[in-house]
Each structure stands twice: as structure tokens, then as C-alpha cells.
Amino acid sequence: MKTDLAKVFTISGEQGLFTYVAPAKNGAVVESMITKKRLVAGAHAKMSALNDISIYTMEEEVKLQKVLENLKNELADNDAPAGKTIKPEEYKALFKKVLPDYDEDRFYPSHMKKVCDWYNALKKYATLDFLTEQEREEEAKRELYAKEK
């Protein structure tokens, strides 16, 4: 099954990635990809869908999905660099291959580390095969049709 990045979230102050489960009275019920524990992310929680995240380049902003796909092509079956021992130069070298014209003034090694962490989590707990925008729209229509019945 393909991963829908519109339903995968990062939550400020929380470790890892979360998948959307259901709406809640004051927020959303999400489930940790790693621990499978559910929590209610309140309306005050800063949640960002991975589908909404873009990376700055010198010309434009590139959607995170495209960057993750480029990482997958570059790394093949290997994991992305991770851990406290990885030097900023290693991240920069990888992203020069994956996204050659990234904006060095706005896309920092700390951001690169986060993208690599997300890549590894998706690889381990979901799939690196992502829904396209068209597939996402078709799925939303099917869900809406099912609710109307």
C-alpha cells in the first residue's frame, strides 16, 4: 500500500512521525509510527503534514515528496545517514547529489538531518512508494462516496 504524505505528520515537541487516525473534539487522533501509541494532538499543537513541506532551492521550492523520491533513487536500499556522529558535511554532500541547487542560506544541515530521519522512519514503518496528487484525490472521492452511503 502506498504512503499518503498528507496523512503523515510531524508534531512540534514530539519525536518521530505520526499517522492521522481520526478527528477529535479539539484536534486530531494520531498514532506514532514507531510505538503505535495513539494520542490526541490538540488544536494548539503545531502539526505539519509531510505533504505540505517543501525545501528551498535557488529557483523554487521543491516538495518533500520529490526530495524523498530522489533520496530513494540515490540510496537504493540503504538507509539515509543518521545519528549524532554524522557530520554536517556528510549531509551536505548527500543533498548536493539529491537536490543539487538547494538554497544553502535557508536549508541547513539540521533540516537535512530531519529529512533523513523522516526518510528512514518511512522506509522502516511505512513505504517509500507515495500516493500521487491524482491518487490522493481519487481516494478522497472514494471515502466521501462511502460516507454518503
VEXPAVEX-972669 format. One line per field, with one value per residue: residue number from 1; residue in three letters; x negated, z, y negated of N, C-alpha, C in turn. Coordinates in steps of 0.02 Angstrom, whole numbers, padded with zeros to 5 digits. Layout:
k = [NUM | ...]
r = [ALA | ...]
n.xx = [X | ...]
n.zz = [Z | ...]
n.yy = [Y | ...]
ca.xx = [X | ...]
ca.zz = [Z | ...]
ca.yy = [Y | ...]
c.xx = [X | ...]
c.zz = [Z | ...]
c.yy = [Y | ...]
end
This chain:
k = [1 | 2 | 3 | 4 | 5 | 6 | 7 | 8 | 9 | 10 | 11 | 12 | 13 | 14 | 15 | 16 | 17 | 18 | 19 | 20 | 21 | 22 | 23 | 24 | 25 | 26 | 27 | 28 | 29 | 30 | 31 | 32 | 33 | 34 | 35 | 36 | 37 | 38 | 39 | 40 | 41 | 42 | 43 | 44 | 45 | 46 | 47 | 48 | 49 | 50 | 51 | 52 | 53 | 54 | 55 | 56 | 57 | 58 | 59 | 60 | 61 | 62 | 63 | 64 | 65 | 66 | 67 | 68 | 69 | 70 | 71 | 72 | 73 | 74 | 75 | 76 | 77 | 78 | 79 | 80 | 81 | 82 | 83 | 84 | 85 | 86 | 87 | 88 | 89 | 90 | 91 | 92 | 93 | 94 | 95 | 96 | 97 | 98 | 99 | 100 | 101 | 102 | 103 | 104 | 105 | 106 | 107 | 108 | 109 | 110 | 111 | 112 | 113 | 114 | 115 | 116 | 117 | 118 | 119 | 120 | 121 | 122 | 123 | 124 | 125 | 126 | 127 | 128 | 129 | 130 | 131 | 132 | 133 | 134 | 135 | 136 | 137 | 138 | 139 | 140 | 141 | 142 | 143 | 144 | 145 | 146 | 147 | 148 | 149]
r = [MET | LYS | THR | ASP | LEU | ALA | LYS | VAL | PHE | THR | ILE | SER | GLY | GLU | GLN | GLY | LEU | PHE | THR | TYR | VAL | ALA | PRO | ALA | LYS | ASN | GLY | ALA | VAL | VAL | GLU | SER | MET | ILE | THR | LYS | LYS | ARG | LEU | VAL | ALA | GLY | ALA | HIS | ALA | LYS | MET | SER | ALA | LEU | ASN | ASP | ILE | SER | ILE | TYR | THR | MET | GLU | GLU | GLU | VAL | LYS | LEU | GLN | LYS | VAL | LEU | GLU | ASN | LEU | LYS | ASN | GLU | LEU | ALA | ASP | ASN | ASP | ALA | PRO | ALA | GLY | LYS | THR | ILE | LYS | PRO | GLU | GLU | TYR | LYS | ALA | LEU | PHE | LYS | LYS | VAL | LEU | PRO | ASP | TYR | ASP | GLU | ASP | ARG | PHE | TYR | PRO | SER | HIS | MET | LYS | LYS | VAL | CYS | ASP | TRP | TYR | ASN | ALA | LEU | LYS | LYS | TYR | ALA | THR | LEU | ASP | PHE | LEU | THR | GLU | GLN | GLU | ARG | GLU | GLU | GLU | ALA | LYS | ARG | GLU | LEU | TYR | ALA | LYS | GLU | LYS]
n.xx = [-00042 | -00025 | -00106 | -00025 | -00072 | 00000 | 00065 | -00029 | -00116 | -00219 | -00247 | -00267 | -00377 | -00363 | -00433 | -00478 | -00370 | -00195 | -00039 | 00116 | 00269 | 00404 | 00529 | 00535 | 00620 | 00555 | 00447 | 00342 | 00336 | 00192 | 00067 | -00083 | -00212 | -00316 | -00300 | -00168 | -00076 | 00067 | 00118 | 00198 | 00183 | 00192 | 00284 | 00194 | 00072 | -00071 | -00058 | -00122 | -00089 | -00179 | -00162 | -00142 | -00262 | -00403 | -00562 | -00685 | -00757 | -00874 | -00797 | -00661 | -00534 | -00543 | -00440 | -00432 | -00403 | -00458 | -00593 | -00613 | -00590 | -00698 | -00802 | -00778 | -00808 | -00944 | -00999 | -00964 | -00936 | -00986 | -00994 | -00966 | -01093 | -01114 | -01105 | -01205 | -01338 | -01356 | -01426 | -01398 | -01448 | -01433 | -01294 | -01274 | -01346 | -01271 | -01147 | -01185 | -01193 | -01063 | -00977 | -01035 | -01035 | -00999 | -00955 | -01078 | -01075 | -00953 | -00918 | -00971 | -01101 | -01040 | -00907 | -00922 | -00961 | -00842 | -00757 | -00821 | -00802 | -00661 | -00649 | -00710 | -00621 | -00501 | -00540 | -00562 | -00441 | -00332 | -00307 | -00410 | -00348 | -00245 | -00081 | -00015 | 00036 | 00153 | 00197 | 00221 | 00329 | 00425 | 00440 | 00492 | 00615 | 00674 | 00683 | 00771 | 00884 | 00912 | 00948 | 01066 | 01155]
n.zz = [00000 | -00038 | 00032 | 00101 | 00106 | 00149 | 00259 | 00352 | 00488 | 00568 | 00732 | 00830 | 00966 | 00988 | 00964 | 00812 | 00679 | 00641 | 00605 | 00538 | 00619 | 00659 | 00674 | 00819 | 00962 | 00999 | 00907 | 00834 | 00820 | 00824 | 00775 | 00831 | 00721 | 00760 | 00895 | 00894 | 00980 | 01023 | 01021 | 01068 | 00973 | 01013 | 00968 | 00985 | 00957 | 00852 | 00705 | 00559 | 00399 | 00303 | 00168 | 00147 | 00162 | 00098 | 00014 | 00004 | -00146 | -00260 | -00362 | -00341 | -00234 | -00181 | -00168 | -00024 | -00048 | -00176 | -00147 | -00057 | -00144 | -00231 | -00140 | -00117 | -00243 | -00250 | -00137 | -00151 | -00081 | 00041 | 00205 | 00250 | 00304 | 00480 | 00653 | 00791 | 00760 | 00630 | 00520 | 00474 | 00345 | 00280 | 00265 | 00183 | 00068 | 00025 | -00003 | -00104 | -00209 | -00214 | -00219 | -00304 | -00318 | -00195 | -00076 | 00012 | 00109 | 00170 | 00190 | 00303 | 00378 | 00493 | 00453 | 00348 | 00418 | 00485 | 00375 | 00329 | 00441 | 00437 | 00314 | 00343 | 00442 | 00370 | 00277 | 00359 | 00434 | 00352 | 00185 | 00045 | -00068 | -00138 | -00134 | -00276 | -00318 | -00394 | -00364 | -00229 | -00232 | -00294 | -00198 | -00092 | -00148 | -00156 | -00019 | 00024 | -00051 | 00005 | 00135 | 00111 | 00082]
n.yy = [00059 | -00112 | -00257 | -00394 | -00551 | -00659 | -00618 | -00592 | -00653 | -00776 | -00827 | -00965 | -00963 | -00828 | -00666 | -00585 | -00521 | -00535 | -00456 | -00504 | -00469 | -00494 | -00625 | -00731 | -00801 | -00922 | -00932 | -00812 | -00634 | -00544 | -00423 | -00356 | -00314 | -00234 | -00183 | -00148 | -00199 | -00293 | -00465 | -00618 | -00755 | -00913 | -01064 | -01166 | -01110 | -01109 | -01046 | -00970 | -00916 | -00800 | -00811 | -00945 | -01007 | -01090 | -01108 | -01232 | -01290 | -01367 | -01416 | -01382 | -01310 | -01144 | -01005 | -00900 | -00765 | -00742 | -00761 | -00655 | -00548 | -00567 | -00542 | -00407 | -00354 | -00386 | -00320 | -00189 | -00034 | -00068 | -00144 | -00316 | -00434 | -00440 | -00486 | -00547 | -00554 | -00589 | -00704 | -00877 | -00901 | -00779 | -00767 | -00879 | -00840 | -00729 | -00790 | -00876 | -00790 | -00741 | -00851 | -00962 | -01105 | -01159 | -01286 | -01352 | -01449 | -01439 | -01307 | -01205 | -01099 | -01043 | -01036 | -00946 | -00832 | -00805 | -00776 | -00661 | -00578 | -00567 | -00503 | -00378 | -00331 | -00321 | -00226 | -00116 | -00099 | -00121 | -00147 | -00188 | -00216 | -00327 | -00405 | -00487 | -00654 | -00646 | -00515 | -00533 | -00623 | -00542 | -00442 | -00517 | -00552 | -00425 | -00393 | -00493 | -00460 | -00335 | -00373 | -00439 | -00340]
ca.xx = [00000 | -00064 | -00104 | 00005 | -00107 | 00049 | 00088 | -00088 | -00128 | -00269 | -00215 | -00317 | -00384 | -00356 | -00483 | -00455 | -00315 | -00129 | 00011 | 00183 | 00316 | 00473 | 00536 | 00553 | 00658 | 00512 | 00385 | 00342 | 00306 | 00136 | 00033 | -00155 | -00234 | -00365 | -00274 | -00098 | -00034 | 00109 | 00125 | 00237 | 00144 | 00241 | 00286 | 00135 | 00011 | -00093 | -00063 | -00136 | -00086 | -00239 | -00142 | -00142 | -00330 | -00445 | -00632 | -00705 | -00812 | -00891 | -00746 | -00592 | -00527 | -00531 | -00400 | -00468 | -00393 | -00507 | -00658 | -00615 | -00597 | -00768 | -00842 | -00767 | -00846 | -01015 | -01021 | -00942 | -00907 | -01021 | -00964 | -00997 | -01137 | -01076 | -01142 | -01241 | -01407 | -01358 | -01449 | -01359 | -01474 | -01404 | -01227 | -01280 | -01368 | -01214 | -01095 | -01211 | -01176 | -00990 | -00946 | -01097 | -01031 | -00966 | -00975 | -01119 | -01059 | -00888 | -00911 | -01029 | -01113 | -00990 | -00848 | -00941 | -00957 | -00771 | -00732 | -00849 | -00766 | -00595 | -00659 | -00722 | -00559 | -00454 | -00567 | -00555 | -00374 | -00280 | -00337 | -00436 | -00306 | -00198 | -00023 | -00020 | 00091 | 00213 | 00219 | 00247 | 00395 | 00469 | 00453 | 00537 | 00682 | 00700 | 00701 | 00831 | 00939 | 00927 | 00982 | 01133 | 01198]
ca.zz = [00000 | -00044 | 00088 | 00087 | 00148 | 00177 | 00322 | 00395 | 00519 | 00619 | 00783 | 00869 | 01034 | 00990 | 00924 | 00760 | 00634 | 00663 | 00553 | 00557 | 00631 | 00659 | 00706 | 00890 | 00979 | 00998 | 00871 | 00793 | 00849 | 00782 | 00801 | 00819 | 00675 | 00793 | 00954 | 00881 | 01032 | 00998 | 01064 | 01039 | 00960 | 01022 | 00919 | 00997 | 00934 | 00786 | 00663 | 00488 | 00356 | 00261 | 00101 | 00143 | 00173 | 00038 | 00025 | -00037 | -00193 | -00284 | -00410 | -00320 | -00177 | -00205 | -00120 | 00013 | -00081 | -00230 | -00115 | -00031 | -00202 | -00253 | -00091 | -00130 | -00304 | -00234 | -00085 | -00168 | -00023 | 00101 | 00247 | 00248 | 00362 | 00541 | 00715 | 00814 | 00735 | 00560 | 00515 | 00427 | 00277 | 00251 | 00244 | 00126 | 00010 | 00003 | -00032 | -00167 | -00259 | -00215 | -00234 | -00315 | -00312 | -00133 | -00052 | 00071 | 00158 | 00202 | 00203 | 00345 | 00396 | 00541 | 00413 | 00311 | 00466 | 00496 | 00315 | 00330 | 00494 | 00411 | 00261 | 00375 | 00475 | 00318 | 00248 | 00407 | 00462 | 00301 | 00120 | 00008 | -00128 | -00115 | -00174 | -00315 | -00304 | -00426 | -00324 | -00166 | -00247 | -00308 | -00133 | -00055 | -00177 | -00135 | 00052 | 00028 | -00078 | 00054 | 00192 | 00091 | 00078]
ca.yy = [00000 | -00173 | -00304 | -00459 | -00600 | -00706 | -00589 | -00581 | -00718 | -00789 | -00868 | -01002 | -00939 | -00755 | -00630 | -00539 | -00537 | -00512 | -00450 | -00529 | -00415 | -00519 | -00691 | -00731 | -00860 | -00981 | -00918 | -00752 | -00574 | -00521 | -00364 | -00356 | -00261 | -00191 | -00148 | -00131 | -00228 | -00348 | -00523 | -00672 | -00816 | -00966 | -01118 | -01207 | -01075 | -01128 | -00986 | -00983 | -00858 | -00797 | -00831 | -01018 | -01032 | -01100 | -01125 | -01289 | -01286 | -01433 | -01436 | -01368 | -01264 | -01075 | -00966 | -00849 | -00701 | -00737 | -00753 | -00586 | -00504 | -00575 | -00506 | -00335 | -00338 | -00392 | -00274 | -00121 | -00001 | -00089 | -00196 | -00382 | -00445 | -00456 | -00481 | -00606 | -00554 | -00613 | -00773 | -00918 | -00894 | -00718 | -00785 | -00924 | -00801 | -00689 | -00833 | -00904 | -00739 | -00731 | -00915 | -01000 | -01178 | -01180 | -01351 | -01342 | -01500 | -01426 | -01235 | -01192 | -01029 | -01019 | -01017 | -00886 | -00777 | -00791 | -00743 | -00593 | -00541 | -00552 | -00453 | -00314 | -00310 | -00299 | -00164 | -00061 | -00089 | -00130 | -00130 | -00245 | -00222 | -00377 | -00422 | -00548 | -00701 | -00619 | -00457 | -00560 | -00650 | -00485 | -00409 | -00562 | -00544 | -00359 | -00399 | -00535 | -00420 | -00282 | -00404 | -00459 | -00281]
c.xx = [-00044 | -00054 | -00074 | -00027 | -00061 | 00076 | 00031 | -00110 | -00191 | -00235 | -00270 | -00317 | -00378 | -00408 | -00448 | -00398 | -00251 | -00083 | 00079 | 00229 | 00388 | 00475 | 00553 | 00588 | 00616 | 00446 | 00392 | 00311 | 00253 | 00103 | -00041 | -00173 | -00278 | -00334 | -00203 | -00051 | 00004 | 00110 | 00170 | 00192 | 00195 | 00235 | 00225 | 00071 | -00007 | -00107 | -00077 | -00132 | -00148 | -00224 | -00146 | -00212 | -00367 | -00515 | -00650 | -00763 | -00825 | -00836 | -00675 | -00592 | -00509 | -00495 | -00443 | -00461 | -00445 | -00577 | -00666 | -00623 | -00669 | -00815 | -00837 | -00808 | -00921 | -01040 | -01005 | -00909 | -00939 | -00980 | -01000 | -01043 | -01096 | -01122 | -01182 | -01312 | -01413 | -01376 | -01406 | -01383 | -01446 | -01333 | -01230 | -01300 | -01311 | -01163 | -01120 | -01197 | -01100 | -00954 | -01002 | -01092 | -00995 | -00996 | -01012 | -01105 | -00994 | -00876 | -00975 | -01041 | -01064 | -00925 | -00862 | -00937 | -00885 | -00741 | -00758 | -00816 | -00696 | -00599 | -00666 | -00659 | -00508 | -00476 | -00553 | -00482 | -00317 | -00309 | -00361 | -00403 | -00247 | -00139 | -00038 | 00038 | 00157 | 00240 | 00249 | 00318 | 00446 | 00488 | 00501 | 00608 | 00713 | 00722 | 00765 | 00892 | 00960 | 00964 | 01053 | 01181 | 01227]
c.zz = [00000 | 00017 | 00064 | 00134 | 00175 | 00244 | 00369 | 00421 | 00563 | 00668 | 00825 | 00941 | 01042 | 00945 | 00870 | 00717 | 00659 | 00602 | 00581 | 00564 | 00624 | 00688 | 00779 | 00904 | 00974 | 00963 | 00829 | 00833 | 00799 | 00816 | 00783 | 00772 | 00711 | 00848 | 00945 | 00935 | 01002 | 01048 | 01028 | 01033 | 00962 | 00969 | 00926 | 00970 | 00863 | 00746 | 00591 | 00450 | 00311 | 00190 | 00092 | 00150 | 00107 | 00059 | -00022 | -00083 | -00217 | -00331 | -00383 | -00254 | -00205 | -00150 | -00088 | -00021 | -00136 | -00201 | -00088 | -00088 | -00230 | -00205 | -00104 | -00191 | -00290 | -00187 | -00100 | -00106 | 00043 | 00140 | 00235 | 00308 | 00422 | 00601 | 00730 | 00786 | 00663 | 00560 | 00465 | 00355 | 00242 | 00226 | 00182 | 00063 | -00019 | -00033 | -00095 | -00224 | -00269 | -00239 | -00245 | -00304 | -00249 | -00109 | 00014 | 00126 | 00196 | 00217 | 00237 | 00356 | 00447 | 00506 | 00375 | 00356 | 00477 | 00436 | 00312 | 00383 | 00470 | 00357 | 00293 | 00410 | 00424 | 00287 | 00294 | 00426 | 00413 | 00235 | 00088 | -00060 | -00109 | -00163 | -00214 | -00297 | -00334 | -00386 | -00258 | -00176 | -00259 | -00243 | -00092 | -00082 | -00156 | -00062 | 00061 | 00004 | -00028 | 00114 | 00175 | 00088 | 00144]
c.yy = [-00062 | -00218 | -00369 | -00510 | -00654 | -00681 | -00570 | -00649 | -00717 | -00837 | -00900 | -00977 | -00864 | -00724 | -00588 | -00566 | -00505 | -00506 | -00472 | -00469 | -00440 | -00590 | -00682 | -00797 | -00924 | -00967 | -00856 | -00694 | -00552 | -00461 | -00368 | -00299 | -00210 | -00150 | -00122 | -00156 | -00287 | -00405 | -00573 | -00733 | -00872 | -01020 | -01164 | -01176 | -01098 | -01063 | -01007 | -00918 | -00858 | -00819 | -00907 | -01048 | -01035 | -01120 | -01182 | -01270 | -01358 | -01460 | -01432 | -01330 | -01196 | -01037 | -00912 | -00781 | -00691 | -00726 | -00681 | -00536 | -00507 | -00538 | -00431 | -00314 | -00339 | -00337 | -00201 | -00089 | -00022 | -00140 | -00262 | -00390 | -00466 | -00451 | -00544 | -00609 | -00579 | -00687 | -00812 | -00911 | -00832 | -00731 | -00829 | -00887 | -00759 | -00734 | -00870 | -00855 | -00735 | -00794 | -00967 | -01075 | -01200 | -01247 | -01344 | -01393 | -01485 | -01352 | -01212 | -01117 | -01001 | -00999 | -00953 | -00825 | -00756 | -00754 | -00671 | -00550 | -00521 | -00498 | -00384 | -00287 | -00285 | -00233 | -00105 | -00046 | -00099 | -00105 | -00194 | -00251 | -00267 | -00385 | -00485 | -00593 | -00674 | -00559 | -00480 | -00587 | -00594 | -00449 | -00452 | -00557 | -00478 | -00361 | -00439 | -00496 | -00366 | -00311 | -00423 | -00400 | -00261]
end
